[in-house]
């Protein structure tokens, strides 16, 4: 029979960490930062930006020395959902599905950056 003695181990269930509580001003600042960075990325690309590329470029612009400690597909998917919920008149996402990493970010005010061009 094998016995293990674990000193200082607490097996009581822990509550999950609480979410961030942003003030209205902080939320506006974060939104403005995301919009400015996002529109700059789309402008630099001169066309629609795949969501994974967009996520990588956002990470690079916010913290170029981070070494990308965040999992890129999940971060890009979170950005996709945030941009969709913003409903901004310029920065938009075209995502035909909810699959991870699927979609494009574009500037709705610039026809050159639209993901789909029609012949009509």
C-alpha positions, 0 to 999 in steps of 0.5 A, spaced: 500 500 500 502 506 498 501 512 502 503 520 500 503 525 505 502 532 502 504 538 507 500 544 506 496 542 500 489 545 500 484 541 497 478 546 498 475 548 491 477 555 489 472 560 486 474 562 479 478 569 479 473 575 478 473 579 471 475 586 470 471 591 472 472 597 467 469 604 468 466 607 462 472 612 461 477 606 461 472 602 457 472 608 452 480 608 452 480 601 450 475 601 445 479 607 442 485 604 442 483 597 439 479 602 433 486 606 432 490 600 432 485 596 428 484 601 422 492 602 422 493 595 421 488 594 415 490 601 412 497 598 412 495 591 409 491 595 403 486 590 403 482 585 408 486 582 413 485 575 415 483 574 423 489 570 425 494 575 422 490 581 425 491 578 432 498 577 431 499 584 429 495 587 434 499 583 439 506 586 436 503 593 436 501 592 443 507 589 446 512 587 441 517 584 446 511 579 449 514 573 445 506 572 444 505 568 451 497 568 449 495 563 444 494 566 438 487 563 435 484 564 442 486 571 442 484 572 435 477 569 436 476 574 442 478 580 438 473 578 432 468 577 437 469 584 440 470 588 433 463 584 432 460 587 438 463 594 437 458 595 431 463 601 429 462 604 422 469 603 419 472 597 423 468 591 421 469 583 421 466 579 415 466 572 418 462 566 415 462 562 421 464 561 428 470 557 427 476 559 430 481 563 426 476 564 420 474 571 418 477 578 415 477 584 418 476 590 414 475 598 413 467 599 411 469 606 409 474 604 404 472 599 398 479 597 397 479 593 403 473 590 403 473 582 403 469 581 397 468 585 390 462 584 386 463 585 378 456 589 379 
